[in-house]
Amino acid sequence: MRRLLLWLNSPFAWTIFLTVSLVNLVVGFVTQALALPWDPHRHTALRMNHWIWGKGLWAAQPGWPMTREGLENIGEGPYIIVANHSSVLDIPTLMGLPLPMRVMAKQSLMKAPIMGWYMQFSRQIPIQLDSVESVEASLKACQESLDNGISLVIFPEGTRTADATLQKFRRGAFRLAKDTGTPILPVSIFGTHKLMMKGSFLPQSLYHPVRCRVLPPMEPAGYSTARKLSNRVHERIAANLDELRSPQALPGA
């Protein structure tokens, strides 16, 4: 019976996800097109991401209660936002934070219908690690965003994990933080893997709360190397994930 309910819930979950994505595309495109003459850096499109994807998606899903904690740790920015990654839902989870932001993502995602189109339009940052030209272009786009007060989202594990276990961090985000003097904003996310797990189109649960915890910013100047900064951020996110996994930490426990 549970398996049947999951199958019945899957079309509903995907319909909501795709509908919200389409609304974000249409509304964001129209409002940004009108604002483009005085908004070349597309802040309007980023605000649409925040309100429609970051807020509206979760409000439209009754089985996906979202709790964001530690918002008092967010200042004016910009930041390099670093989070664990186990689901496509991690992106709208972070977009609900009160910051203009762009996501550094695999170049292949930019070709996806609806979501990929809008990622291109709102100038999310594609990267292809096996291409020197792509990496250089991405770094230039990152610097431009930071210069205009737009935070960057980088998932240092490099890809989604299948079981929400925190993997080793790549150091690119932390080198960028050291080179630009931009603070790291660590974020722990738990629960999204139960809703849209990597490699599965079937939700793993009919109902599962999502927790997003923002940790205090970390100044890169306090660490002599990108490796030391990376290791410390990994430790902090891992410790907070352990707390969020605890049954006592779930809402209503």
N, C-alpha and C positions, 0 to 999 in steps of 0.2 A: 504493500500500500504506500509506504513512504517513497519508494522508487517511482511509483505512478504519479504521486503528488509533485515530485521533483520534475518529472517530464512535463506535467501540466503547467508548472510554474515557470519553466524555462522560456516558453514563448512570451509570457508576460514580462519577464525580466528583460529579455532582449528587445521587446517592443518599446518598453519605456526607455531603455538605454539609447536605442537608435532614434526614437522620436525626439528625445531631449537633444541629442547630437544634431539632428536636422534643424530643430528650432534654433539652436545655437549658431548653426551655419547661416541660416536665412536672416535672423535678427542681427547677428553680428556683422554680416556682410553689408546689409542695408545701412545700419547705423554708422559703420566705419566708412562706407563709401561716401556718406553725407559729410562726415567729419574729416575726411582725408586731407583737404586743403590746409587745415590748421593742426592736423594730428598725423604727421608723417611716420611717427614711430608706433602708431596703431595702439595707443593706450585704450581707445574705445573698445577695440576688439578684445583686449585683455580683460576689461571690465565685464564684457559679455561672458567671457569664460568663467569669471568669478561668480556672477549671479545665476547663470543658466546651468553651467556644468557643475560648478563648485557648490552651489546651493540647491538649484532646482532639481537636479538629478536625485539627490538624497531625499528631498521632500516628496518626490513622486513615488518613492519605493517604500511601502509600509513595512516590508520585512527587512529593511536596511537601516536601522536606527544608527545615527552618526553622533559621536561625541568627540569634540575637539577640545583639548586641554592645553594649558600653557600659553594661551594667546597673549598673556601679559609679558611674555618673553620677546614678543615681536616689536621691534622699534620701527623707525622710518625706513631702514634698509638703504641700499639694496644688500641682499645676502646671496650667498651660494647655498641653496637649500639642499641638504643631503638626507636621503631617506632610504629605508629598506624597501625592497620591491618584490611583490609576489603576485600582483594582479594588475590588469589594465585599469582597474578602479582606483589604483593608487594616484593616478594623475588627477581625476576630479576630486579626490580626497584632499590633495594639496592645493588645488585651485580654489578651494573654499577658504583658504587662509587670507587674511586681509592685507594682501600685498599684490602689486602687479608682478607677474612672473612669466617667464618663458621656460619651456622644457627642452632640454637637450635629448634628442631621441634618434633612434636608428633611422637612416635615410629611407629605408623600405616602408616605414610607417607613414611617410608623407604621401604614398601612393594609394593608401587605403581609402575606399569610398567614404564620403561624408566627413569622417573624423580627419582623415589625411588632408582633404581639401582645405578644411578650416585651419588645420595646423600650418599649412603653407601660407594661407592668407593672413593669419595673425602673427606670422614670422616666428613660429617655433623653430628651434635650431636643429637642423639635421646634421648627422655625423656618420661618416663611414671610415672606420678605423684603419682599414687597409689602403686608404687613399691619402697620400700626403696633402694633395690639393684640398680634399674635403676637410681634413683636420685643420688646415690653415684657415679656410673659409669659416669654419665653425668658431675658431678662436677669435677671429675678427668680429663675428656676430655677437659672441659673448661679451667682448669688450665694449661694443657699441651699446648693447643692452644695459650693462652696468653703468656706463657713462650717462645713460638717460634714466637712471633710478629704477631700472627693471631687474628684479631678482632672477636668478637662474635656478632651475630644478635639475639636479643631476643624480641619477641612481648609480652609486659607485660599484654596486655588484655587477653592473653591466647588462644584466638581463633579469627577467622574472625568475624567481625560484619556485620549484614545483611544490615544496612542502612548507614554505614560509620560514625555513631555517636560514639564518643570516649567514651569507657567504663572505669570503674574503673581499676586501675593497680594492678596486683599482685606484691608482693615486692621481689620476688626471684632475679631478675636482679640487684636490688639495694643492696640487702644483699651481692651478689657476688661482686659488685663494692666496697662496704665497706671492705669486707674481703680481697680482693686482691689489693686494692688501685688503681683500674683501672678506668680511667675517663669514664663517660657516654657521648655518642655522640647522642643527640636527633635528630630525623628526623621526619618531617611531610610529609605525602603522601596523595595526593588528586587526584581523577579521576579514579583510578584503579577499584573501585567498579562499575563504569558505563560500564566497559568493560567485566569483569568476576566477577559477583556478587556471593556471597556465596549462594549455593543451586540452582543455575540456570546455564544451559548449553547454554543459549541464551544470547548473548550480549545485554545490555540494550540500547546501542547507536551505530549507525553506525560510528560516529566520536566523540571522546572526548579527549581533551588534558590531559596529566598526569603531575602533578607538584610534584617535590620532593625537599624539602627544608631542608638543613643541618644546624642545629643551633650550636652555639659555644659549645665546650665541657664543661662538668661540673665535677669538682673535688669532689670526695666523701668526702674528708677530711673536706670540708667546711660545712658539715651537720652532726649533732650529731647522727642522726638515719637514718636507711634505709627508714622509713616511711616519714620523712621530705624530703629526697632526692626524693623519689617517687612522693610526692605531688607537689614538685617544677617542676619536669620534666613534669608531667601531665599538669600543668598550662601552661608551655611554649609551649608544642605541641598543646594543645587546642587553645591557642591564635593564633598560626600560622595557624592552620586549618581554623579558622574563616576568616583569611586574604585570604587564598587560595580559599575558597568557594566564595569569593566576585566576581561578574561578572567583575569588573574592574581589577581583578588580572589575568584573563585569557589571554593567548597570543592573540594578535590581537584586544583586547578590546580597 
